[in-house]
Amino acid sequence: MHFIHIEGKGPNPVPLLLVHGWPDSFFRMVKLIPLLTDPAAHGGRAEDAFTVIVPNLPGYGFSARPTEKGYDPKRMADVLAKLMTKTLGYKKYVAHGGDWGSSIVEQLALNHADNLLGIHLTDVPASHAKTADKLSNLSLAEKAFVVKNKAWQEKEAGYQKIQGTKPETLAYGLNDSPVGLLGWIIEKFHAWSDHDGNIEHTFTKDDLLTNVMIYWVTQTIGSSVRLYYEAMHSPSLAAPTHTKVPTGFAIFPEDITPAPREFAERFFNVQHWTEMPRGGHFAALEEPGLLVADLREFVWPLRKENS
């Protein structure tokens, strides 16, 4: 497994695992790293420092591609738990994620809670949204969320069906065509981020091309989209869940159908909830300052457990 591991510059920095999703890699988190590890050098307090661990998920970027079935979010979480506790030796840490990262971090909280100080997410895992209409006593906000999510699924989620049913067929075309790969990925950055119609007002060309280039040079588009197939066939994502691990949410307005707090509270022990003034799905690249400030605020009361 490929990962970045940078020690925090401050008294008793808290270990923080940052988990990316699709269509990205560890690169999603690069703008957060200096702000988190050396806050005093970026207008913050040294006592807010984190030791940051940013892995590439199995099958993504420079990490090895799985050679067997079953690498669903739960198994991904098991791999990351081993990295944090066995390889790096952290008894307690905080985990943050978005997109698939939120599903994987949820699985960490469900199956490795003893090692977690808390978890911080930018969205409620999509598996819950897909079954939301089966829940009882939905609030007005939850009902509106269900309607909006269904509309999004009809209009925008065709890629999920393809990647969840025929990932290898798709991979042949994308792995052979740099323009095809670029189009498949950049369309998502355009559709899911907060901008005024010009994607370059939110991301630089270097941001966009570096993210795609990691897929191209490692030839991991096939192994990355395989996660959709594994999740679609995963019994662990179908079971009702609720974790007691302290949970914080940073909700960005232009993300994919942001959920209301009462919906998140059905599945998580929500101790912190922030609705951001701007930003979208790729918050760590779009609004790193806002995301880091929220992580600091959420983790501050948890730090005494790590001292």
GUMARMI-584980 format. One line per field, with one value per residue (C-alpha): x, y, z; residue in one letter. Coordinates in Angstrom, 1 decimal, always signed. Example, Ala and Ser with C-alpha at 12.3 -4.5 7.8 and 13.67 -1.06 7.14 Angstrom:
u <- c(+12.3,+13.7)
v <- c(-4.5,-1.1)
w <- c(+7.8,+7.1)
rest <- c(A,S)
//
This chain:
u <- c(+0.0,+1.2,+0.6,+1.9,+2.9,+3.9,+4.5,+2.7,+4.7,+3.2,+2.6,+1.0,-0.3,-3.3,-3.0,-5.4,-6.3,-7.6,-9.5,-10.3,-13.0,-13.6,-12.5,-9.5,-6.6,-4.4,-4.0,-7.5,-5.9,-2.6,-3.7,-4.8,-1.4,+0.6,-2.4,-2.9,+0.7,+2.1,-0.8,+1.5,+3.1,-0.3,-2.0,-3.2,-2.1,+0.6,-1.6,-4.0,-1.3,-2.1,+0.1,-1.4,-1.7,-3.0,-3.2,-4.1,-6.9,-6.2,-6.5,-6.0,-3.0,+0.3,-1.2,-1.3,-4.4,-6.4,-6.0,-9.1,-12.8,-14.2,-12.5,-15.7,-15.7,-15.6,-12.5,-10.9,-11.5,-9.9,-6.8,-6.6,-7.1,-4.2,-2.1,-2.9,-2.6,-0.2,+2.1,+2.2,+1.4,-1.3,-3.6,-6.0,-6.6,-9.2,-10.4,-11.9,-13.4,-15.7,-17.4,-16.2,-14.0,-17.2,-18.4,-15.0,-14.6,-18.1,-16.9,-13.9,-16.3,-18.5,-15.7,-12.7,-14.3,-11.9,-9.1,-11.0,-11.2,-13.8,-14.7,-15.3,-17.2,-18.3,-21.3,-23.6,-22.6,-24.6,-25.8,-28.1,-29.5,-30.4,-32.7,-34.0,-37.5,-37.9,-37.3,-40.2,-41.2,-39.2,-39.1,-40.0,-36.3,-35.6,-38.5,-37.2,-33.7,-35.2,-36.9,-33.8,-31.6,-34.0,-33.9,-30.1,-30.0,-32.2,-30.2,-26.6,-26.0,-25.6,-21.8,-22.7,-24.7,-21.9,-19.2,-21.3,-22.2,-19.6,-16.5,-14.0,-15.8,-15.6,-12.0,-10.8,-11.9,-10.8,-7.4,-6.6,-7.7,-6.3,-9.0,-11.7,-10.2,-9.9,-13.5,-14.9,-13.2,-13.3,-17.0,-17.4,-15.3,-17.3,-20.7,-19.9,-17.9,-18.9,-18.1,-19.8,-19.8,-16.0,-14.3,-10.9,-12.3,-12.3,-9.4,-6.2,-5.3,-2.5,-5.1,-7.2,-4.4,-2.5,-5.5,-6.1,-2.5,-2.2,-4.9,-3.2,+0.4,-0.7,-3.4,-5.8,-9.0,-10.3,-9.3,-10.7,-14.1,-14.2,-15.1,-18.6,-19.1,-17.8,-20.0,-23.1,-22.5,-21.6,-23.8,-22.1,-23.6,-27.1,-27.4,-28.9,-26.1,-25.5,-22.1,-21.5,-18.1,-18.3,-18.9,-18.5,-19.9,-18.9,-21.6,-20.8,-23.8,-22.8,-22.0,-24.2,-27.6,-26.4,-28.4,-30.1,-28.8,-31.7,-30.9,-27.3,-28.3,-30.1,-26.7,-24.1,-23.5,-23.4,-21.5,-20.6,-22.5,-21.4,-23.2,-20.5,-21.1,-19.6,-17.8,-18.7,-17.9,-14.1,-14.0,-10.4,-9.3,-11.9,-12.0,-9.1,-9.2,-12.8,-12.4,-9.3,-10.9,-13.8,-11.6,-9.7,-12.9,-14.3,-11.2,-10.3,-12.5,-11.3,-7.6,-7.5,-8.2,-5.0,-2.8)
v <- c(+0.0,+3.5,+6.2,+9.5,+9.8,+13.2,+14.0,+17.0,+19.9,+20.7,+19.3,+15.8,+15.8,+13.6,+10.9,+11.6,+9.2,+10.8,+8.5,+9.5,+8.3,+8.0,+9.4,+10.5,+9.2,+10.4,+13.6,+14.7,+15.5,+17.2,+20.7,+19.7,+18.3,+21.4,+23.1,+20.1,+19.1,+22.6,+24.9,+27.5,+28.1,+28.8,+31.1,+28.5,+27.2,+24.6,+22.7,+21.9,+19.9,+16.5,+13.7,+12.9,+9.5,+9.6,+6.2,+5.3,+2.7,-0.8,-0.6,+3.2,+5.1,+3.7,+1.0,-2.6,-3.8,-6.5,-9.9,-11.5,-10.7,-9.0,-5.6,-3.8,-0.9,-3.2,-5.0,-1.7,-0.5,-3.6,-2.9,+0.7,-0.4,-2.8,+0.1,+2.4,+0.0,-2.7,-1.1,+2.4,+1.5,+4.1,+2.9,+5.8,+8.1,+10.1,+9.2,+11.5,+10.7,+11.7,+9.8,+6.2,+7.5,+8.1,+4.5,+3.1,+5.4,+4.3,+0.7,+1.6,+3.0,-0.1,-2.7,-1.0,+1.5,+0.8,+2.5,+5.6,+8.9,+10.1,+10.2,+13.2,+13.0,+15.3,+13.2,+10.5,+7.3,+6.8,+3.3,+5.0,+7.4,+4.6,+2.9,+6.1,+5.8,+2.6,+4.3,+5.3,+8.7,+10.7,+14.5,+17.0,+17.7,+14.0,+13.6,+16.4,+14.8,+11.5,+13.2,+15.1,+12.0,+10.0,+12.7,+12.8,+9.0,+9.2,+12.0,+11.6,+8.0,+6.1,+5.8,+3.9,+1.3,+0.7,+0.6,-1.5,-4.1,-4.1,-2.5,-4.5,-3.7,+0.0,-0.3,-1.6,+1.7,+4.1,+2.4,+2.6,+6.2,+9.2,+11.5,+9.0,+8.7,+12.5,+13.0,+10.3,+11.8,+15.6,+15.5,+14.5,+17.3,+19.7,+18.3,+17.8,+20.9,+24.5,+26.9,+29.5,+27.3,+27.5,+24.6,+26.4,+29.0,+26.1,+23.8,+24.6,+22.6,+21.1,+19.9,+18.3,+16.8,+15.5,+13.6,+12.0,+11.4,+9.2,+6.9,+6.9,+6.1,+3.4,+1.9,+1.7,+2.9,-0.7,-1.6,+1.6,+1.3,-2.3,-0.9,-0.1,-3.8,-5.0,-2.6,-3.5,-7.2,-6.5,-7.8,-5.4,-2.3,-3.7,-4.2,-1.5,+0.3,+2.8,+3.7,+5.2,+6.7,+10.5,+11.9,+15.3,+16.4,+19.2,+19.5,+21.5,+23.0,+21.9,+18.3,+15.5,+15.8,+16.8,+15.1,+16.8,+16.3,+14.2,+11.7,+11.5,+11.0,+7.7,+6.1,+8.2,+9.6,+13.2,+15.5,+18.2,+19.5,+22.3,+23.5,+25.3,+28.5,+27.2,+24.2,+20.9,+17.2,+17.6,+19.8,+19.0,+20.4,+23.1,+24.6,+23.2,+26.1,+25.5,+21.8,+22.1,+24.6,+22.2,+19.3,+21.3,+22.4,+18.8,+17.2,+19.8,+18.3,+14.8,+15.6,+15.0,+11.3,+11.2,+12.9)
w <- c(+0.0,-0.9,+1.7,+2.9,+6.5,+7.9,+11.5,+13.0,+14.3,+17.7,+21.2,+21.0,+17.5,+16.9,+14.2,+11.4,+8.6,+5.4,+3.1,-0.5,-2.9,-6.6,-9.1,-7.2,-5.0,-2.2,-4.3,-3.1,+0.3,-0.7,+0.0,+3.5,+4.6,+5.4,+7.1,+9.3,+10.1,+10.7,+11.7,+13.3,+9.9,+8.3,+10.8,+13.3,+16.7,+17.2,+19.6,+16.6,+14.8,+13.4,+12.2,+8.8,+7.1,+3.5,+1.8,-1.7,-1.4,-2.8,-6.5,-6.6,-7.7,-6.5,-4.3,-5.4,-7.3,-5.6,-7.2,-5.6,-5.0,-2.0,-1.6,-0.6,+1.9,+4.9,+3.7,+2.7,+6.2,+7.6,+5.5,+6.7,+10.4,+10.0,+8.5,+11.4,+14.3,+13.2,+10.7,+12.2,+15.8,+16.6,+19.4,+18.9,+15.9,+14.0,+10.5,+7.9,+4.5,+1.7,-1.2,-0.8,+2.0,+4.1,+3.6,+4.4,+7.5,+8.6,+8.4,+10.5,+13.1,+13.0,+13.2,+14.7,+17.2,+20.0,+18.0,+17.0,+18.9,+16.3,+12.7,+10.4,+7.1,+4.3,+3.4,+4.7,+2.8,-0.3,+0.7,+3.3,+0.8,-1.6,+1.0,+2.7,+1.3,+3.3,+6.6,+8.9,+10.3,+7.8,+8.5,+5.9,+5.3,+4.9,+2.5,+0.4,+0.5,-0.7,-3.7,-4.6,-4.4,-6.6,-9.2,-9.1,-9.4,-12.6,-14.2,-13.0,-11.7,-15.0,-14.2,-11.0,-12.9,-15.4,-12.9,-10.6,-13.2,-16.0,-14.6,-16.7,-20.0,-19.2,-18.2,-21.6,-23.3,-20.6,-20.1,-23.8,-24.4,-22.5,-23.9,-22.8,-19.3,-19.1,-20.2,-17.8,-14.8,-15.5,-16.2,-12.5,-11.3,-13.4,-12.2,-8.5,-7.6,-6.7,-9.6,-11.8,-14.9,-15.4,-13.7,-13.8,-11.3,-8.8,-9.9,-11.7,-14.8,-12.7,-10.1,-12.8,-14.9,-11.9,-10.7,-14.1,-14.7,-11.6,-13.1,-16.5,-15.4,-12.9,-15.2,-12.2,-13.7,-13.9,-10.4,-9.0,-10.5,-9.3,-5.9,-7.2,-8.2,-4.9,-3.0,-5.0,-4.0,-0.4,+2.4,+4.9,+3.2,+3.1,+6.9,+9.2,+11.1,+13.8,+15.3,+18.7,+17.7,+18.0,+14.5,+12.9,+9.6,+7.3,+4.7,+1.5,-0.4,-3.9,-3.0,-4.4,-2.6,+0.9,+3.6,+6.6,+10.1,+11.3,+8.5,+9.6,+13.2,+12.2,+11.6,+13.4,+16.9,+15.5,+17.9,+15.4,+12.3,+10.0,+6.9,+4.8,+2.9,-0.3,-1.8,-3.4,-3.5,-3.7,-0.6,+0.2,-3.1,-3.4,+0.1,+2.1,+4.6,+5.5,+5.8,+8.0,+10.3,+10.8,+11.5,+14.1,+15.8,+15.9,+17.1,+19.8,+22.6,+21.7,+22.0,+25.8,+25.1,+23.0,+25.7)
rest <- c(M,H,F,I,H,I,E,G,K,G,P,N,P,V,P,L,L,L,V,H,G,W,P,D,S,F,F,R,M,V,K,L,I,P,L,L,T,D,P,A,A,H,G,G,R,A,E,D,A,F,T,V,I,V,P,N,L,P,G,Y,G,F,S,A,R,P,T,E,K,G,Y,D,P,K,R,M,A,D,V,L,A,K,L,M,T,K,T,L,G,Y,K,K,Y,V,A,H,G,G,D,W,G,S,S,I,V,E,Q,L,A,L,N,H,A,D,N,L,L,G,I,H,L,T,D,V,P,A,S,H,A,K,T,A,D,K,L,S,N,L,S,L,A,E,K,A,F,V,V,K,N,K,A,W,Q,E,K,E,A,G,Y,Q,K,I,Q,G,T,K,P,E,T,L,A,Y,G,L,N,D,S,P,V,G,L,L,G,W,I,I,E,K,F,H,A,W,S,D,H,D,G,N,I,E,H,T,F,T,K,D,D,L,L,T,N,V,M,I,Y,W,V,T,Q,T,I,G,S,S,V,R,L,Y,Y,E,A,M,H,S,P,S,L,A,A,P,T,H,T,K,V,P,T,G,F,A,I,F,P,E,D,I,T,P,A,P,R,E,F,A,E,R,F,F,N,V,Q,H,W,T,E,M,P,R,G,G,H,F,A,A,L,E,E,P,G,L,L,V,A,D,L,R,E,F,V,W,P,L,R,K,E,N,S)
//
